[in-house]
Amino acid sequence: AFIFLLILAIIGIQINAVFIDKEAKSEISTYAALEPETIDVLFLGTSKVVTGISPMTLWHEYGMASYDLAMGGQSIPINYYNLKAALETQSPQLLVLDLGYAFQQNNLAGQPARFRQWLDHTSFSFVKVEAILDLIEKGDRVDYFVSLLYFHDRWKSLQQSDFVDQENQYLNYGAAVANTESEDLGNDFIPIDPNEKMDISVYGTTITYIDKIIALCKEKGIEVLLLNVPSYPVGKTSHGDGETLQRMWNTFADYAEENGVDYLNCLYYLDEIGIDFSTDFHNWSHMNVHGQVKTSVFVGKYIEEHYDIPDKDRRFNLT
């Protein structure tokens, strides 16, 4: 009976591997495959930082060993558990947390598929169990514990790639293989006055989990940098009113000061970064390769000047 159950379990695991959503697999599995205790800077957040920060640029320019573990549509609560799981194999000196989705007011940012992608591709640990129990309503938890129950009818859309264990080609340490296409957004964007702020207590879920992230990092001796990468938040956007987003991001300057962490709002450093809204963006919130490299150089310089991150690539620093 034991042998039969073992065989049944193995078959179930193999079938599950075929049916689950493969998006985000590469960046998560690449992180899991890293040699332990080799990452000094860890980036978390949404697709804004996936497309906005290149660890390869940080390595080339500053010898900085970093990883971009952000994922598209990932809420701050998911980021918290992503961090907890990430710290099981790495001990970064600095966590850089993207605030792109700080406006979301529910646990999964209205995108449960993103939570499933993280669950299905992250190595098993009790952190995953904790995340399900915390973020998912009791009546929905079974589907998250047993993915096959959710994906059982995905057979209709299976492709050949679902049956093959693809060789990992994700060489950018979590960053997107940057898009070269550009949308001309014009160059008339001027951010609102940085003193224009709002009551961010309306984003209670976000604040609660940023608090948790900062507390966890302090417990582990990890410094925290809150980050807002360049974007074009004007008028009606896919994330709501652009000016409201700007007020929210401005208010996080006060939050950061109150909580003893740093905050870099790139909307007020566009000239220093060299952003050109006619060439550097794929759409209003996602940079292409041109914007990604410029922003990475700028953020890397900020990190170099404010934190004691070692230069691990002496090849680029010989005199």
Solvent accessible surface area in square Angstrom, and as a share of the most:
residue,aa,sasa,rsa
1,A,113,0.88
2,F,147,0.61
3,I,111,0.56
4,F,130,0.54
5,L,108,0.54
6,L,83,0.41
7,I,88,0.45
8,L,96,0.48
9,A,53,0.41
10,I,88,0.45
11,I,84,0.42
12,G,27,0.26
13,I,114,0.58
14,Q,112,0.50
15,I,71,0.36
16,N,42,0.21
17,A,48,0.38
18,V,28,0.16
19,F,32,0.13
20,I,15,0.07
21,D,37,0.19
22,K,55,0.23
23,E,96,0.43
24,A,14,0.11
25,K,74,0.31
26,S,39,0.25
27,E,17,0.08
28,I,10,0.05
29,S,36,0.23
30,T,20,0.12
31,Y,14,0.05
32,A,54,0.42
33,A,84,0.65
34,L,28,0.14
35,E,127,0.57
36,P,84,0.53
37,E,109,0.49
38,T,44,0.26
39,I,7,0.04
40,D,13,0.07
41,V,0,0.00
42,L,1,0.00
43,F,0,0.00
44,L,0,0.00
45,G,0,0.00
46,T,3,0.01
47,S,30,0.19
48,K,3,0.01
49,V,1,0.00
50,V,14,0.08
51,T,25,0.14
52,G,0,0.00
53,I,0,0.00
54,S,7,0.04
55,P,3,0.02
56,M,81,0.36
57,T,19,0.11
58,L,0,0.00
59,W,75,0.26
60,H,98,0.44
61,E,80,0.36
62,Y,28,0.11
63,G,1,0.01
64,M,5,0.02
65,A,12,0.09
66,S,5,0.03
67,Y,0,0.00
68,D,0,0.00
69,L,6,0.03
70,A,0,0.00
71,M,1,0.01
72,G,17,0.17
73,G,6,0.05
74,Q,1,0.00
75,S,1,0.00
76,I,2,0.01
77,P,3,0.02
78,I,0,0.00
79,N,0,0.00
80,Y,23,0.09
81,Y,6,0.02
82,N,5,0.03
83,L,0,0.00
84,K,48,0.20
85,A,15,0.11
86,A,3,0.03
87,L,28,0.14
88,E,103,0.46
89,T,55,0.32
90,Q,1,0.01
91,S,72,0.46
92,P,4,0.03
93,Q,69,0.31
94,L,0,0.00
95,L,0,0.00
96,V,1,0.00
97,L,0,0.00
98,D,1,0.00
99,L,0,0.00
100,G,0,0.00
101,Y,19,0.07
102,A,0,0.00
103,F,31,0.13
104,Q,33,0.15
105,Q,111,0.49
106,N,72,0.37
107,N,45,0.23
108,L,20,0.10
109,A,5,0.04
110,G,56,0.54
111,Q,56,0.25
112,P,62,0.39
113,A,49,0.38
114,R,57,0.21
115,F,0,0.00
116,R,12,0.04
117,Q,5,0.02
118,W,1,0.01
119,L,8,0.04
120,D,33,0.17
121,H,22,0.10
122,T,20,0.12
123,S,72,0.47
124,F,146,0.61
125,S,13,0.09
126,F,162,0.67
127,V,14,0.08
128,K,30,0.13
129,V,42,0.24
130,E,69,0.31
131,A,0,0.00
132,I,5,0.03
133,L,86,0.43
134,D,63,0.33
135,L,11,0.05
136,I,11,0.06
137,E,132,0.59
138,K,161,0.68
139,G,77,0.74
140,D,79,0.41
141,R,60,0.22
142,V,93,0.53
143,D,51,0.27
144,Y,23,0.09
145,F,96,0.40
146,V,73,0.42
147,S,11,0.07
148,L,51,0.25
149,L,89,0.44
150,Y,99,0.38
151,F,19,0.08
152,H,113,0.51
153,D,70,0.36
154,R,57,0.21
155,W,155,0.54
156,K,148,0.63
157,S,67,0.43
158,L,43,0.21
159,Q,124,0.55
160,Q,151,0.67
161,S,56,0.36
162,D,10,0.05
163,F,130,0.54
164,V,79,0.46
165,D,123,0.64
166,Q,110,0.49
167,E,139,0.62
168,N,67,0.34
169,Q,121,0.54
170,Y,43,0.16
171,L,126,0.63
172,N,35,0.18
173,Y,79,0.30
174,G,0,0.00
175,A,0,0.00
176,A,21,0.16
177,V,115,0.66
178,A,20,0.16
179,N,58,0.30
180,T,99,0.58
181,E,111,0.50
182,S,62,0.40
183,E,79,0.35
184,D,104,0.54
185,L,28,0.14
186,G,27,0.26
187,N,99,0.51
188,D,111,0.58
189,F,21,0.09
190,I,146,0.74
191,P,31,0.19
192,I,28,0.14
193,D,73,0.38
194,P,69,0.43
195,N,120,0.61
196,E,69,0.31
197,K,75,0.32
198,M,52,0.23
199,D,92,0.48
200,I,20,0.10
201,S,77,0.50
202,V,80,0.46
203,Y,15,0.06
204,G,34,0.33
205,T,38,0.22
206,T,2,0.01
207,I,32,0.16
208,T,64,0.37
209,Y,17,0.06
210,I,0,0.00
211,D,61,0.32
212,K,80,0.34
213,I,0,0.00
214,I,7,0.04
215,A,60,0.46
216,L,19,0.10
217,C,0,0.00
218,K,121,0.51
219,E,134,0.60
220,K,112,0.47
221,G,64,0.62
222,I,10,0.05
223,E,91,0.41
224,V,7,0.04
225,L,0,0.00
226,L,0,0.00
227,L,0,0.00
228,N,0,0.00
229,V,0,0.00
230,P,0,0.00
231,S,0,0.00
232,Y,34,0.13
233,P,0,0.00
234,V,65,0.38
235,G,29,0.27
236,K,198,0.84
237,T,20,0.12
238,S,94,0.61
239,H,36,0.16
240,G,36,0.35
241,D,68,0.35
242,G,0,0.00
243,E,47,0.21
244,T,48,0.28
245,L,6,0.03
246,Q,3,0.01
247,R,77,0.28
248,M,0,0.00
249,W,2,0.01
250,N,5,0.03
251,T,15,0.08
252,F,0,0.00
253,A,45,0.35
254,D,53,0.27
255,Y,16,0.06
256,A,3,0.02
257,E,143,0.64
258,E,139,0.62
259,N,44,0.23
260,G,64,0.62
261,V,17,0.10
262,D,55,0.29
263,Y,37,0.14
264,L,4,0.02
265,N,14,0.07
266,C,0,0.00
267,L,3,0.01
268,Y,65,0.25
269,Y,86,0.33
270,L,20,0.10
271,D,135,0.70
272,E,114,0.51
273,I,12,0.06
274,G,35,0.34
275,I,22,0.11
276,D,45,0.24
277,F,9,0.04
278,S,31,0.20
279,T,61,0.35
280,D,1,0.01
281,F,0,0.00
282,H,65,0.29
283,N,48,0.25
284,W,37,0.13
285,S,4,0.03
286,H,40,0.18
287,M,4,0.02
288,N,0,0.00
289,V,43,0.24
290,H,93,0.41
291,G,0,0.00
292,Q,6,0.02
293,V,64,0.37
294,K,65,0.28
295,T,0,0.00
296,S,0,0.00
297,V,54,0.31
298,F,37,0.15
299,V,0,0.00
300,G,0,0.00
301,K,93,0.39
302,Y,38,0.14
303,I,0,0.00
304,E,84,0.38
305,E,112,0.50
306,H,97,0.43
307,Y,17,0.06
308,D,126,0.65
309,I,24,0.12
310,P,52,0.33
311,D,30,0.16
312,K,92,0.39
313,D,5,0.02
314,R,155,0.56
315,R,169,0.62
316,F,93,0.39
317,N,69,0.35
318,L,145,0.72
319,T,186,1.08
